[in-house]
């Protein structure tokens, strides 16, 4: 079955020809028919479109009841009779585009809820929807066709570009954001950075945090993630950067374009990431280091030094992946040493 219509109303039926066009697939003549929705491979029915994600799902593919399946060429032979194989090099990407046909982004309903608090000098773009108990501060600028959810906050002086979304209870302060930015539920942007000096007597003296947060076009920040404003200068997330849930970005951190930072990552102040860096879950980066473009940092890695571009690092402390795997293998060999002192394996 497709998505629950109580939450996700499908915009079907849609012709197979339109589905194929969205997926970049060429159809054989005479194959056009209507489809109602998308669905997982094992749940899909004859009026639904599914996709194959990897060889581990081949058994489910052979038994699927889906009317059409997006598959790589190597798996096309496993598509059952009566199911249309839509062959593509990137089935998951094609599925994302097809799913967007059935479930496009909701169109804002231009309105300001009676309980919202909007400063008199705030500028609200045409077509923007402002929900219950939202707060728009003095001098804030919100672009066209934005959605400001229930109890969300746009602080005084903030700028939010067109087609952006603040979901329920998200907040932004001291922030300049581009177009198409999304803050998911409970995200916090522009918090005071963790900056203080400890005296000899043990007193913590706060350093005023007088920078901003700059969010490039298309930045998405996951639920309950926090992005601190700069101490002096700015914290910057480059265009297209994606933060998962529960991510912490310290003051004056800078990322390049298209970085992906997964759940529970912590990046300390003034670290710099190049374009398209990937940081896997629960990794931690110390401050004032540089991570080169297209580097990948493994889950739970502890990064204490610069990482060259296009390098994979894992472990804590983080080393290049191959070195770490060799070290782990050696540790296993040592652990397997027999009690009589003979080696349990050859290094």
C-alpha positions in Angstrom: 0.0 0.0 0.0 1.1 3.6 -0.6 1.4 6.4 2.0 -1.2 6.9 4.7 -3.7 9.4 3.1 -4.4 10.9 6.6 -0.9 12.4 6.4 0.3 12.2 2.7 -2.4 12.6 0.1 -1.1 11.3 -3.2 -1.5 13.5 -6.3 -2.5 10.6 -8.5 -3.4 9.1 -10.8 -0.3 9.9 -12.9 0.5 8.4 -16.3 3.4 6.1 -16.6 4.8 8.3 -19.4 5.1 11.2 -16.9 6.6 8.9 -14.3 9.2 7.7 -16.8 10.0 11.3 -17.8 10.6 12.2 -14.2 12.9 9.2 -13.8 14.8 9.8 -17.1 13.6 6.4 -18.4 12.6 5.6 -22.0 9.3 3.7 -22.3 8.5 1.1 -24.9 5.5 2.0 -27.1 2.2 0.9 -25.7 3.2 0.7 -22.1 1.4 3.8 -20.9 -1.1 3.4 -18.0 -2.1 5.2 -14.8 -0.6 4.8 -11.3 -2.0 5.9 -8.0 1.1 6.2 -5.7 4.6 5.0 -4.8 5.1 2.2 -2.2 7.9 0.0 -0.7 8.8 -3.0 -2.9 7.2 -5.6 -0.5 4.0 -3.6 0.0 3.3 -2.2 -3.5 0.2 -3.2 -5.4 -0.6 -3.2 -9.2 -1.3 0.6 -9.2 1.9 1.6 -7.4 5.5 2.2 -8.3 8.4 0.8 -6.3 12.2 0.6 -6.6 14.9 -1.9 -5.9 17.6 -0.8 -3.4 20.5 -3.1 -3.8 20.9 -6.9 -4.4 19.7 -7.8 -0.9 16.2 -7.0 -2.0 16.2 -9.3 -5.0 13.9 -11.9 -3.3 11.4 -9.1 -2.6 11.7 -8.0 -6.2 10.9 -11.5 -7.6 7.7 -11.6 -5.4 6.6 -8.0 -5.8 3.0 -7.1 -6.8 4.0 -3.6 -7.9 2.8 -2.4 -11.2 6.2 -0.8 -12.1 9.6 -1.0 -10.5 12.7 1.2 -11.0 15.7 -1.1 -11.3 19.2 -1.2 -12.5 19.8 -3.1 -15.8 21.4 -6.1 -14.0 18.2 -6.7 -12.0 15.7 -6.2 -14.9 15.6 -10.0 -15.5 14.2 -10.5 -12.0 11.2 -8.3 -12.5 8.1 -10.6 -12.4 5.7 -10.9 -15.3 3.1 -8.2 -15.4 5.4 -5.7 -13.7 7.0 -3.0 -15.8 10.7 -2.6 -15.4 11.8 1.0 -15.5 15.6 0.6 -16.1 17.8 3.3 -14.8 21.4 3.6 -13.5 20.2 5.3 -10.3 17.0 3.6 -9.1 16.9 5.4 -5.7 17.5 8.8 -7.2 14.8 8.1 -9.9 12.4 7.0 -7.1 13.0 10.3 -5.2 12.0 12.2 -8.3 9.0 10.0 -9.0 7.8 10.2 -5.4 7.9 14.0 -5.7 5.4 13.8 -8.5 2.9 12.1 -6.2 3.9 14.0 -3.1 5.1 17.5 -4.0 6.0 20.0 -1.4 2.8 21.5 0.1 2.0 24.9 -1.2 1.9 27.6 1.5 -1.5 29.1 2.3 -0.8 32.8 2.4 -2.0 33.8 5.9 -1.0 35.0 9.4 -2.6 33.1 12.2 -4.4 35.3 14.7 -2.2 34.1 17.6 1.1 34.9 15.8 3.1 37.8 17.0 4.6 39.8 14.0 6.6 43.0 14.6 5.1 46.0 12.8 8.2 46.6 10.8 8.8 43.0 9.8 8.6 42.4 6.0 6.7 39.3 5.0 6.9 38.1 1.4 3.9 37.3 -0.7 2.4 33.9 -0.3 4.0 33.2 3.1 2.1 31.2 5.8 2.7 32.0 9.4 1.3 29.5 11.9 -0.1 29.6 15.5 2.0 31.4 18.1 4.8 32.0 15.8 7.0 35.1 16.5 8.5 37.3 13.9 10.9 39.9 15.4 11.5 43.5 14.7 13.1 44.2 11.3 13.0 40.6 10.2 12.7 39.9 6.5 10.9 36.8 5.2 10.8 36.0 1.5 8.0 34.8 -0.7 6.2 31.5 -0.3 7.8 30.6 3.1 6.2 28.5 5.9 6.7 29.5 9.5 5.3 26.7 11.6 3.6 26.7 15.0 5.6 28.4 17.7 8.6 29.0 15.4 10.7 32.1 15.9 12.4 34.4 13.4 14.5 36.7 15.5 14.8 40.4 15.1 16.8 41.5 12.0 17.0 38.0 10.6 16.6 37.4 6.9 15.0 34.2 5.5 15.0 33.6 1.8 12.1 32.7 -0.5 10.5 29.2 -0.3 12.1 28.5 3.1 10.5 26.5 5.9 10.7 26.7 9.7 8.9 23.7 11.2 7.2 23.7 14.5 9.2 25.3 17.4 12.3 25.9 15.2 14.1 29.2 15.8 16.6 31.4 14.2 18.4 34.4 15.6 21.4 36.5 14.4 21.0 34.7 11.1 21.0 35.5 7.4 19.6 32.6 5.4 19.3 32.0 1.7 16.4 30.6 -0.4 15.0 27.1 0.2 16.4 26.7 3.7 14.6 24.2 6.0 14.8 24.1 9.8 13.1 21.0 11.1 11.3 20.7 14.4 13.1 22.2 17.4 16.2 23.3 15.4 18.1 26.2 17.0 20.2 28.5 14.9 22.1 31.5 16.2 22.5 30.4 19.8 25.3 31.9 21.9 28.5 30.1 21.3 30.3 28.2 24.0 32.9 30.8 24.6 34.4 31.7 27.9 37.8 32.4 29.7 38.5 30.7 33.0 40.4 32.8 35.6 43.0 31.5 38.0 40.3 31.5 40.6 38.1 29.2 38.5 35.6 31.8 37.4 34.2 31.3 33.9 34.0 34.7 32.1 31.8 34.7 29.1 33.2 36.2 25.9 30.5 38.1 24.1 29.4 36.2 21.0 28.9 39.0 18.4 28.9 37.1 15.1 26.2 35.8 12.9 25.1 32.5 11.3 25.1 32.5 7.5 23.1 29.7 5.8 23.5 29.2 2.1 20.7 28.4 -0.3 19.2 24.9 0.2 20.7 24.3 3.7 18.6 21.9 5.8 19.0 21.5 9.6 17.6 18.5 11.3 15.4 18.3 14.4 16.9 19.5 17.6 20.2 20.4 16.0 22.1 23.5 17.1 24.2 26.0 15.1 26.0 28.6 17.3 26.6 32.1 16.0 30.1 33.3 15.6 32.1 34.7 18.5 33.5 37.4 16.1 33.0 36.8 12.4 30.4 34.3 11.3 29.4 30.7 11.4 28.8 29.6 7.8 27.0 26.6 6.3 27.6 26.5 2.6 24.8 26.0 0.0 23.2 22.6 0.0 24.7 21.5 3.3 22.5 19.0 5.2 22.5 18.5 9.0 20.8 15.4 10.4 19.0 15.5 13.8 20.9 16.3 17.0 24.0 17.8 15.4 26.1 20.5 17.2 27.9 23.1 15.2 30.2 25.3 17.2 30.9 29.0 16.8 32.8 30.1 13.7 32.6 26.7 12.0 32.6 26.9 8.2 31.5 24.3 5.8 31.7 24.3 2.0 29.0 23.3 -0.5 26.9 20.2 -0.1 28.4 18.8 3.2 26.5 16.0 4.9 26.7 15.9 8.7 24.9 12.9 10.3 23.2 12.5 13.6 24.9 13.3 16.9 28.0 14.8 15.3 29.8 17.5 17.2 32.1 20.0 15.4 34.0 22.4 17.7 34.6 26.1 17.1 36.5 27.4 14.0 36.8 24.0 12.3 36.6 24.3 8.5 35.1 21.7 6.1 35.6 21.9 2.4 33.0 21.1 -0.3 31.1 17.8 -0.1 32.6 16.5 3.1 30.7 13.7 4.8 30.8 13.3 8.6 29.1 10.1 9.8 27.1 9.6 13.0 28.6 10.5 16.4 31.9 11.7 15.0 33.6 14.5 16.9 35.9 17.2 15.4 38.1 19.4 17.5 38.3 23.1 16.8 40.6 25.0 14.5 41.2 22.1 12.1 40.7 21.8 8.4 39.0 19.0 6.5 39.6 18.9 2.8 37.0 18.7 0.1 35.3 15.3 -0.4 36.9 13.8 2.7 34.8 11.3 4.6 34.9 10.8 8.3 33.6 7.5 9.7 31.1 7.0 12.5 32.3 7.7 16.0 35.6 8.9 14.7 37.6 11.4 16.9 39.2 13.9 14.5 42.1 15.7 16.2 44.1 16.8 13.2 43.7 18.2 9.7 42.2 15.7 7.1 43.5 16.0 3.5 41.0 16.3 0.7 39.4 13.1 -0.6 40.7 11.1 2.4 38.6 8.5 4.4 39.4 8.5 8.1 38.0 6.3 10.9 38.7 5.5 14.5 39.6 7.5 17.6 42.0 9.1 17.2 41.0 9.2 13.5 43.6 7.7 11.1 43.3 7.0 7.4 40.9 4.1 7.0 43.4 1.6 5.6 45.9 2.2 8.4 43.1 1.9 11.0 41.9 -1.4 9.6 45.4 -2.8 9.6 45.8 -1.7 13.2 42.5 -3.4 14.2 43.6 -6.6 12.5 46.9 -6.6 14.5 44.9 -6.0 17.7 42.8 -9.0 17.0 45.9 -11.1 16.4 47.4 -10.0 19.7 44.1 -10.8 21.5 44.2 -14.3 20.0 47.8 -15.0 21.3 47.8 -18.3 23.1 48.4 -18.5 26.8 51.7 -20.4 26.2 53.0 -17.3 24.4 52.7 -18.6 20.8 51.2 -16.2 18.3 47.6 -16.7 17.3 48.3 -15.4 13.8 50.9 -13.9 11.5 51.1 -10.1 11.4 
